[in-house]
Amino acid sequence: MKPFPKPIKIQIIYDKELQKITGVASEEAVVSEGLNFLMMLKFIFDSYPEIPKIYPPGSMELRLNGNPPTEFEILNDGDKIELSISYLVN
């Protein structure tokens, strides 16, 4: 039997606009080792479905440890994901 993936901690940081939806400036997520950025983003949007409803694709700036992520970039323990609104949507 394969061992379970090791848990890792990821910090998610929201800008002031997104804090109006999330109610927090940041939060820590415990996820399985080997998770990619795109799946983590899906988990965030599943937790806060208002975000993708209010802010269409292209209106958010996404950063992983200060750099633009690739979709399938594998997350590591201690990574920081920053989400901010590129422009305000009416």
Contact map, one row per residue, 1 for C-alpha under 8 A:
111000000000000000000000000000000000000000000000000000000000000000000000000000000000000000
111100000000000000000000000000000000000000000000000000000000000000000000000000000000000000
111110000000000000000000000000000000000000000000000000000000000000000000000000000000000000
011111000000000000000000000000000000000000000000000000000000000000000000000000000000000000
001111100000000000000000000000011100000000000000000000000000000000000000000000000000000000
000111110000000000000000000000011000000000000000000000000000000000000000000000000000000000
000011111000000000000000000001111000000000000000000000000000000000000000000000000000000000
000001111100000000000000000001111000000000000000000000000000000000000000000111000000000000
000000111110000000000000000111100000000000000000000000000000000000000000000111100000000000
000000011111000000000000000111100000000000000000000000000000000000000000001111111000000000
000000001111100000000000011110000000000000000000000000000000000000000000000001111000000000
000000000111110000000000011110000000000000000000000000000000000000000000000000011110000000
000000000011111000000000111000000000000000000000000000000000000000000000000000011110000000
000000000001111111100001110000000000000000000000000000000000000000000000000000000111000000
000000000000111111100000100000000000000000000000000000000000000000000000000000000111100000
000000000000011111110000100000000000000000000000000000000000000000000000000000000001000000
000000000000011111111000000000000000000000000000000000000000000000000000000000000001100000
000000000000011111111100000000000000000000000000001000000000000000000000000000000011100000
000000000000011111111111100000000000000000000000000000000000000000000000000000000000000000
000000000000000111111111000000000000000000000000000000000000000000000000000000000000000000
000000000000000011111110000000000000000000000001011000000000000000000000000000000000000000
000000000000000001111111100000000000000000000001000000000000000000000000000000000000000000
000000000000000000111111100000000000000000000000000000000000000000000000000000000000000000
000000000000010000110111111000000000000000000000000000000000000000000000000000000000000000
000000000000111100100111111000000000000000000000000000000000000000000000000000000000000000
000000000011110000000001111100000000000000000000000000000000000000000000000000000000000000
000000000011100000000001111110000000000000000000000000000000000000000000000000000000000000
000000001111000000000000011111000000000000000000000000000000000000000000000000000000000000
000000001111000000000000001111100000000000000000000000000000000000000000000000000000000000
000000111100000000000000000111110000000000000000000000000000000000000000000000000000000000
000000111100000000000000000011111010000000000000000000000000000000000000000000000000000000
000011110000000000000000000001111110000000000000000000000000000000000000000000000000000000
000011110000000000000000000000111110000000000000000000000000000000000000001110000000000000
000010000000000000000000000000011111000000000000000000000000000000000000011100000000000000
000000000000000000000000000000111111101100000000000000000000000000000000011000000000000000
000000000000000000000000000000000111111100000000000000000000000000000011111000000000000000
000000000000000000000000000000000011111110000000000000000000000000001111111000000000000000
000000000000000000000000000000000001111111000000000000000000000000000011100000000000000000
000000000000000000000000000000000011111111100000000000000000000000000000000000000000000000
000000000000000000000000000000000011111111110000000000000000000000000000000000000000000000
000000000000000000000000000000000000111111111000000000000000000000000000000000000000000000
000000000000000000000000000000000000011111111100000000000000000000000000000000000000000000
000000000000000000000000000000000000001111111110000000000000000000000000000000000000000000
000000000000000000000000000000000000000111111111000000000000000000000000000000000000000000
000000000000000000000000000000000000000011111111111100000000000000000000000000000000000000
000000000000000000000000000000000000000001111111100000000000000000000000000000000000000000
000000000000000000000000000000000000000000111111100000000000000000000000000000000000000000
000000000000000000001100000000000000000000011111111000000000000000000000000000000000000000
000000000000000000000000000000000000000000001111111110000000000000000000000000000000000000
000000000000000000001000000000000000000000001001111111000000000000000000000000000000000000
000000000000000001001000000000000000000000001001111111100000000000000000000000000000000000
000000000000000000000000000000000000000000001000111111111000000000000000000000000000000000
000000000000000000000000000000000000000000000000111111110000000000000000000000000000000000
000000000000000000000000000000000000000000000000011111110000000000000000000000000000000010
000000000000000000000000000000000000000000000000001111111011000000000000000000000000100010
000000000000000000000000000000000000000000000000000111111111000000000000000000000000000000
000000000000000000000000000000000000000000000000000100111111000000000000000000000000000000
000000000000000000000000000000000000000000000000000000011111100000000000000000000000010000
000000000000000000000000000000000000000000000000000000111111100000000000000000000000111110
000000000000000000000000000000000000000000000000000000111111110000000000000000000011111000
000000000000000000000000000000000000000000000000000000000111111000000000000000000111110000
000000000000000000000000000000000000000000000000000000000001111100011000000000001111000000
000000000000000000000000000000000000000000000000000000000000111111111000000000011110000000
000000000000000000000000000000000000000000000000000000000000011111111000000000111100000000
000000000000000000000000000000000000000000000000000000000000001111100000000000111100000000
000000000000000000000000000000000000000000000000000000000000001111110000000000011100000000
000000000000000000000000000000000000000000000000000000000000001111111000000000000000000000
000000000000000000000000000000000000000000000000000000000000011101111100000000000000000000
000000000000000000000000000000000000100000000000000000000000011100111110100000000000000000
000000000000000000000000000000000000100000000000000000000000000000011111100000000000000000
000000000000000000000000000000000001110000000000000000000000000000001111100000000000000000
000000000000000000000000000000000001110000000000000000000000000000000111110000000000000000
000000000000000000000000000000000001110000000000000000000000000000001111111000000000000000
000000000000000000000000000000000111100000000000000000000000000000000001111100000000000000
000000000100000000000000000000001111100000000000000000000000000000000000111110100000000000
000000011100000000000000000000001100000000000000000000000000000000000000011111100000000000
000000011100000000000000000000001000000000000000000000000000000000000000001111100000000000
000000011110000000000000000000000000000000000000000000000000000000000000000111110000000000
000000001110000000000000000000000000000000000000000000000000000110000000001111111000000000
000000000111100000000000000000000000000000000000000000000000001111000000000001111100000000
000000000111100000000000000000000000000000000000000000000000011111000000000000111110000000
000000000001111000000000000000000000000000000000000000000000111111000000000000011111000000
000000000001111001000000000000000000000000000000000000000001111000000000000000001111100000
000000000000011111000000000000000000000000000000000000000001110000000000000000000111110000
000000000000001011000000000000000000000000000000000000100011100000000000000000000011111100
000000000000000000000000000000000000000000000000000000000111100000000000000000000001111100
000000000000000000000000000000000000000000000000000000000011000000000000000000000000111110
000000000000000000000000000000000000000000000000000000000010000000000000000000000000111111
000000000000000000000000000000000000000000000000000001100010000000000000000000000000001111
000000000000000000000000000000000000000000000000000000000000000000000000000000000000000111
